[in-house]
Amino acid sequence: MPDGRSEPTAFSGRDEPLAPAGPAESEPPPETYAAIREGVRLFNAGMFFEAHEVLEDKWRRSSGEMKRFLKGLIHAAVAFYQYGRQNAFGARSKYHSTHYYLAPFAPEYAGVDVSALLSDMDHYFQTLLESTEGAPQWRPTQPPQIRIRSINS
């Protein structure tokens, strides 16, 4: 990137597996929810790289379930970023890793309607996922919006 930030990369498949749910974790600090709201605002404005940056900053300082959840939101943003760059491999890869990280949090987590996001991504990426060679016809339609049902602080 021209500003010195690294570009999001494709899912390497080497990420840590999701651990079974353990005891309830302590409530995340209010700034975590502020970062989620800002990341969602940027995502919904089509600013996927910027959403990734905001969420990644909070992800680095998180742990446990919230860290895995934020990673899923980051991967969703990168999936759309790569799609916008017509990077079929990167978009497919991040689509799959988004499902991997976010599915355990459905239907809702941290106020985010996870089920709707995953369903909307399924619909949006359908043509890309069904194509077997090269890139499909790229959809000029507006990507889905992340819906926030309720959020603390």
MARMARVO-182343 format. One line per 3 residues: number of its first residue (from 1); for each residue x, y, z of C-alpha. Coordinates in steps of 0.25 Angstrom, whole numbers, plus 2048, in hexadecimal, padded with zeros to 3 digits. Each point is the difference from the previous one (the first is absolute). Layout:
// MARMARVO-182343
NUM	X:Y:Z  ...
// end
This chain:
// MARMARVO-182343
1	800:800:800  805:80E:7FD  7FF:804:80F
4	809:7F5:805  7F5:7F7:805  801:7F2:7FC
7	7F5:7FA:7F6  7F7:7F6:806  804:7F2:7FB
10	7F9:7F3:7FD  7FD:7F6:80B  80C:7F7:801
13	7F8:7F4:807  80A:801:80B  7F7:807:80A
16	7FD:7FA:80E  7F4:7F7:800  7F5:805:808
19	7FF:7FA:80E  7F4:7FB:806  7F8:80B:808
22	805:801:80E  7FB:808:80C  7FA:80D:7FD
25	80B:80B:7FE  800:80D:807  7F9:80C:7F9
28	809:806:7F6  803:80F:803  7F7:80B:7F9
31	80B:803:7F6  7FF:7F3:7FA  7F1:803:7FD
34	804:80D:7FB  80A:7FA:7F6  7F5:7F6:7FB
37	7F7:80B:7FE  80A:808:7F8  805:7F4:7F8
40	7F1:7FD:7FD  7FE:80E:7FB  80C:800:7F7
43	7FC:7F2:7FB  7F2:805:7FD  806:80C:7F9
46	808:7F6:7F7  80D:804:806  805:7F2:802
49	80F:802:802  7FD:80B:80A  7F6:7F7:808
52	80B:7F5:800  80A:80A:806  7F7:805:80B
55	7FB:7F2:804  80E:7FA:7FF  806:80B:80A
58	7F5:7FB:80A  802:7F1:7FC  80F:801:804
61	7FC:804:80E  7F5:7F7:802  7FF:7F1:805
64	7F7:7F4:800  7F3:800:7F9  800:80F:7FD
67	80E:7FE:7F9  7FA:7F5:7F7  7F3:808:7FD
70	808:80D:7FC  809:7F7:7F7  7F3:7FB:7F9
73	7FC:80F:7FE  80E:803:7FB  7FF:7F4:7F6
76	7F3:805:7FB  805:80E:7FD  80C:7FA:7F9
79	7F7:7F7:7F8  7F9:80C:7FA  80D:807:7FF
82	806:7F5:7F7  7F3:7FF:7F9  801:80E:7FC
85	80E:7FE:7FB  7FA:7F5:7F8  80A:7F6:807
88	7F7:7F3:7FF  80A:7F8:809  801:80A:80B
91	7F1:803:800  7FC:7F1:800  80B:7FD:80B
94	7FB:80B:809  7F1:7FC:7FD  803:7F2:806
97	808:805:80C  7F5:80A:803  7F7:7F5:801
100	80A:7F8:808  802:80B:80B  7F2:805:800
103	7F6:7F4:7FF  802:7FC:80F  7FB:80E:804
106	7F3:800:7F8  7F5:804:802  806:80D:807
109	80C:804:807  804:80D:806  7F4:806:7FA
112	803:7FC:7F2  7F6:7F8:7F8  80A:7F5:7FC
115	7F6:7F7:7F9  7FB:80B:7F7  80F:803:7FC
118	803:7F2:7FD  7F3:7FE:7F8  802:80D:7F8
121	80F:7FC:7FD  7FB:7F2:7FB  7F7:807:7F6
124	80A:80B:7FC  80B:7F6:7FE  7F8:7F5:7F9
127	805:803:7F2  80E:801:804  7FF:7F3:808
130	7F9:7F8:7F5  80B:805:7F5  80B:7F5:7FF
133	809:807:7F6  806:80E:802  7F7:80C:804
136	7F1:800:7FE  7F9:80C:7FB  802:80A:80B
139	7F3:805:806  7FF:80F:800  7F5:7FF:80B
142	801:806:80E  806:7F7:80A  7F7:7FC:80C
145	800:809:80C  803:7FB:80E  7F4:801:809
148	802:804:80F  7F4:7FB:808  805:805:80E
151	80E:804:805  805:803:80E  806:80E:803
// end
